[in-house]
Amino acid sequence: LTNWAVSDPGNIFCLIDRPYAVNTFKNFKNQTVQSAMAVCIDQADIFARFNDIAAQVENCP
């Protein structure tokens, strides 16, 4: 499963590999912590990369 997180202004997008960092069981004392990884990118970087790709596609024979 994957989850997406978006910053409050909406300019940073993060892909997170786990739905929850903490799994809670019946007893609050018996929690397990699982590590999670996130990859984040700024919206400006996304569009700059898309523009680079579009420029290359337009120049294809």
C-alpha positions as CSV (number, residue, x, y, z in Angstrom):
1,L,0.0,0.0,0.0
2,T,1.1,3.6,-0.6
3,N,-0.2,6.9,0.6
4,W,0.3,10.4,-0.6
5,A,0.7,13.4,1.7
6,V,0.4,17.0,0.4
7,S,1.7,20.1,2.2
8,D,-0.8,22.7,3.4
9,P,-0.1,25.2,0.6
10,G,-0.2,22.2,-1.8
11,N,3.2,22.7,-3.3
12,I,5.0,19.6,-1.9
13,F,3.9,16.1,-2.6
14,C,5.2,13.1,-0.6
15,L,4.8,9.4,-1.4
16,I,4.8,7.3,1.9
17,D,5.3,3.6,1.8
18,R,3.2,2.6,4.8
19,P,-0.3,3.7,5.7
20,Y,0.5,4.2,9.4
21,A,3.8,4.5,11.3
22,V,2.3,3.1,14.5
23,N,0.1,0.0,14.8
24,T,-2.1,0.2,17.8
25,F,-3.4,-3.0,19.5
26,K,-6.0,-3.5,22.2
27,N,-3.7,-2.4,24.9
28,F,-2.1,1.1,24.5
29,K,1.1,-0.2,26.1
30,N,1.6,-2.9,23.4
31,Q,2.3,-0.6,20.4
32,T,4.8,-1.5,17.8
33,V,6.6,1.2,15.8
34,Q,7.4,0.5,12.1
35,S,9.7,2.6,10.1
36,A,8.3,4.3,7.1
37,M,10.0,6.0,4.1
38,A,8.8,9.1,2.3
39,V,9.9,10.6,-1.0
40,C,8.9,14.3,-1.4
41,I,9.1,16.6,-4.4
42,D,8.2,20.3,-4.9
43,Q,5.6,21.1,-7.5
44,A,8.0,23.5,-9.2
45,D,10.5,20.7,-9.7
46,I,7.7,18.4,-11.2
47,F,6.7,21.0,-13.8
48,A,10.3,21.9,-14.6
49,R,11.0,18.2,-15.3
50,F,7.8,17.8,-17.4
51,N,8.8,20.9,-19.5
52,D,12.2,19.3,-20.1
53,I,10.6,16.1,-21.3
54,A,8.1,18.0,-23.5
55,A,10.9,19.9,-25.1
56,Q,12.7,16.7,-26.0
57,V,9.5,15.1,-27.4
58,E,8.8,18.1,-29.6
59,N,12.3,17.7,-31.1
60,C,11.9,14.0,-31.9
61,P,12.0,13.1,-35.6
